[in-house]
């Protein structure tokens, strides 16, 4: 039962409930799941529902940090604090973006 292609425990567990809660309450930019009920489920949404641990990992370690970095960069850009980048090639030093 645990190792079959579609085990009963895969549909109703704590991780799946957490993913469904996040999917229903958080915006698209964090979850990658559209809340438009008129369209049919996309293949990405179906894949995320089949692998809720992967979807939560994607949300926590990829999407949220990317959104946060974009917000911080935009705030600093508006306030006049540029981003300095140093790629480590030679003695050129950091450059301003």
N, C-alpha and C positions, 0 to 999 in steps of 0.2 A: 504494500500500500504506500509506503513512504518513498519508494524508488520508482514508481510507475510514472508514465508521461504526464498524467494529470491527477496527482494525489489530492484527496479531499482536504488535507491540512494546508495545502497551498492557497486555498481560497479564503480561509477564515483564520488568520493568525494575527498577532499583534503588529508585525511589520506591515502586513497588508492593510490593516486598519489605520495605522499611522499614515501610510501613503495615501489612502483614500481621503483621510482627513485633510492632509496637506493639499492634495489635488483639488478638493472642493473649496478650500478656504483661501489659498494663496494665489496671487496673480500669475498670469502666464509667464512673465519674465523669470519667475523663480522655479516654476514647475515644468514648463514646456508643454503644458496641456491646456488646450483651449476649452473655455467653458460654454462655447456656442453649442447649444443642444440641438439646433436644427441640422447641423452637419453630422455625417456619420463618423464613427470613431476612426481616427487615422491609424496607420500601422505603427507609428511611434508610440501613440497612446496605448495601444494593445500590447506592445512590447514592454512598456513601463508597467502595465498592470500585471504582466506575467512575471516580471522581475522587480518587485517593489524595493528590494535592497539596493539594486543598481540605480533605480530612479531616485531614491533618497540620497545615495552617495553623490549622484550627479547634481542634485539640488544643493546639497550642503557644501561640497568641495569644489564645484565648478561654477554653477550659476550664481550663487550668493556672493562668493568672493569677486566674481567678474562685475556684478552689478555694483558692489561696494567700491571696487577700484574705480569704476567709471564715475560714480558719484563724488568720490574724493578728488579725482583728477579734475572733474568739472568745477567743483568748488574752488580748488586751488587756482585753476585757470581764470575763473571770474575774479578772484581776489588779487590776481597779478603775481602769483607765485608759480613760476614755470617748473616743469619737470626736467630734472637733469638725468642724463643717461650715460653710463660709462660701459662700453662693451669690452674694454680691456685690451684693445689693440694698440700696442706701442706706447708712445709718450704723448699721444694726442689729448688724452685726458677726457673728462666728461664733456658732453655737449648738451645744449639746451634744446628742448623740444617745444 
